[in-house]
């Protein structure tokens, strides 16, 4: 019994040590794009710096959404359950970059003559008539409840089952974000082929669906 207790204690110490090491690393990796963007602001961003910043924050939002979706399949493949500990952190950074993306769009498009003159009709027109704006705004709105309920306290309030059900909105968010990016290609120049992200989302969501169906069939058998 004493040996079993020592083994459990060693496992806990190992887990705590990994968290202390890897969590700062994950933070630094997530903040690296922001640091690069701030550094780039002091350099020449080309003929249209606003478009460059908008594209940069949008692409990194999409990348962080992809990483968030990839955590669970990576856990299945590697058996490293501790990866789940970083999924919420990466998801919050996805929302952070999405918020930056949205703020840049609002400020540079609808506050053209200063902050005292907000073009509300123009914003409403964009959100109701331009397909790629509608898709992007849908993705952003769906990320809000995911970010607000990302804490342990909200998991307790909602219950694990309801919390997991709510956070499946990330699937719709990912599809809307890819659609936003795909439609944007037809009206503006973007640096990365959106089909790459579309294929990745299809693989990640298809894998989840296949695993769910396989487990259901196994339980029925």
Beta strands, then each sheet from edge to edge (+ up, - down):
end
